[in-house]
Amino acid sequence: MSIKIIYFVHGTTTDNEKGISSGWSDAPLSELGMKQSADLRGLVGGKEFDVVFCSDLKRAVDSANLAFGGLAPIIKDTRLRECNYGELNAKSSSIVEPMQEGECIRNKFPGGESYEDVKSRMADFLRFLKQNFDGKNIAIVAHKAPQLALDVLLREKTWKQALAEDWRKTRTW
């Protein structure tokens, strides 16, 4: 058997609108993010999910509830959190993003974790799914780093490829 996973990134946050990389900071959805999440409910109309997993950070929980509340059980999982930027949580994206694509793929952000650490979390999460949800349709509502880690783990991309082909850059949502 296999598991069908559809991954959704949380709606736009107030930090996104200010050019801030939230990391583990608990930034709320903006008005646009709430609308995006509510609109997602209609966009996935015909799809049925056995369960929806989401990061435990507020922006992902709120997005999951707006999009999937009442349609499937929603389970929070800390392994789906964004990368912990440590001292750089809630700092300018102009500082954080170059580090995401360079030194912090393998080296930890100061006081935080690396993208490789996120990949390890996601590998553990995939093992958990395989053991407990084989044959199920799963939705995930989370963040950028876990999504890219899945590209590396499941699509056998390098980090460089995953980052270069990221839909946020190519504008291919």
MOVENMO-V749651 format. One record per residue. RES is the residue in three letters. PHI is phi in degrees with one decimal (NA if undefined). BURIAL is 1 if it has 16 or more other ideal C-beta (glycine too) atoms within 10 Angstrom, else 0. Layout:
((RES PHI BURIAL) (RES PHI BURIAL))
This chain:
((MET NA 0) (SER -148.2 0) (ILE -112.3 0) (LYS -97.5 0) (ILE -116.9 1) (ILE -118.6 0) (TYR -104.6 0) (PHE -123.7 1) (VAL -90.1 1) (HIS -51.6 1) (GLY -67.6 1) (THR -58.4 1) (THR -106.9 1) (THR -63.7 1) (ASP -65.1 1) (ASN -54.1 1) (GLU -68.3 0) (LYS -99.7 0) (GLY 73.1 0) (ILE -110.6 1) (SER -93.3 1) (SER -67.7 1) (GLY 60.9 1) (TRP -86.5 1) (SER -67.3 1) (ASP -93.2 0) (ALA -68.5 1) (PRO -82.3 0) (LEU -66.3 1) (SER -83.2 1) (GLU -58.5 0) (LEU -61.0 0) (GLY -62.9 1) (MET -65.6 1) (LYS -65.8 0) (GLN -58.0 1) (SER -67.9 1) (ALA -65.6 0) (ASP -65.0 0) (LEU -59.7 1) (ARG -54.1 0) (GLY -72.8 0) (LEU -70.2 0) (VAL -100.0 0) (GLY -35.3 0) (GLY -83.2 0) (LYS -86.4 0) (GLU -112.3 0) (PHE -118.6 1) (ASP -72.5 0) (VAL -158.1 1) (VAL -117.2 1) (PHE -101.5 1) (CYS -143.7 1) (SER -59.6 1) (ASP -83.8 0) (LEU -75.3 1) (LYS -49.9 1) (ARG -63.5 1) (ALA -77.8 1) (VAL -61.0 1) (ASP -64.5 1) (SER -61.9 1) (ALA -62.4 1) (ASN -65.2 0) (LEU -67.3 1) (ALA -84.9 1) (PHE -126.1 1) (GLY -54.3 0) (GLY 83.7 0) (LEU -96.2 0) (ALA -159.9 1) (PRO -61.3 0) (ILE -112.6 1) (ILE -119.4 0) (LYS -82.1 0) (ASP -143.0 1) (THR -64.8 0) (ARG -64.8 1) (LEU -91.7 1) (ARG -63.6 1) (GLU -63.3 1) (CYS -59.2 1) (ASN -83.2 1) (TYR -81.8 1) (GLY 58.0 1) (GLU -63.4 0) (LEU -102.5 1) (ASN -57.9 1) (ALA 65.4 1) (LYS -106.4 1) (SER -56.7 0) (SER -61.5 0) (SER -65.6 0) (ILE -91.9 0) (VAL -72.8 1) (GLU -60.9 0) (PRO -61.4 0) (MET -71.3 1) (GLN -59.9 1) (GLU -94.7 0) (GLY -125.2 0) (GLU -62.8 0) (CYS -92.8 1) (ILE -66.4 1) (ARG -107.3 0) (ASN -98.9 0) (LYS -68.6 1) (PHE -60.5 1) (PRO -54.6 0) (GLY 76.3 0) (GLY -128.1 1) (GLU -134.8 1) (SER -101.8 1) (TYR -65.6 1) (GLU -63.6 0) (ASP -63.6 1) (VAL -62.5 1) (LYS -58.5 1) (SER -62.8 0) (ARG -58.8 1) (MET -69.9 1) (ALA -62.4 0) (ASP -62.6 0) (PHE -62.8 1) (LEU -63.9 1) (ARG -61.0 0) (PHE -60.4 0) (LEU -61.0 1) (LYS -59.8 0) (GLN -74.0 0) (ASN -119.2 0) (PHE -134.7 1) (ASP -59.0 0) (GLY 81.3 0) (LYS -101.2 0) (ASN -99.7 0) (ILE -118.5 1) (ALA -107.9 1) (ILE -123.7 1) (VAL -119.7 1) (ALA -152.9 1) (HIS -132.0 1) (LYS -63.1 1) (ALA -61.1 1) (PRO -63.2 1) (GLN -64.4 1) (LEU -65.7 1) (ALA -61.9 1) (LEU -65.4 1) (ASP -59.8 1) (VAL -69.1 1) (LEU -74.5 1) (LEU -95.8 0) (ARG -103.5 0) (GLU 55.1 0) (LYS -86.4 1) (THR -78.9 0) (TRP -59.9 1) (LYS -58.9 0) (GLN -64.4 0) (ALA -58.7 1) (LEU -68.6 1) (ALA -67.2 0) (GLU -95.0 0) (ASP -55.4 1) (TRP -59.0 0) (ARG -67.2 0) (LYS -84.8 0) (THR -82.7 0) (ARG 59.6 0) (THR -107.6 0) (TRP -70.4 0))
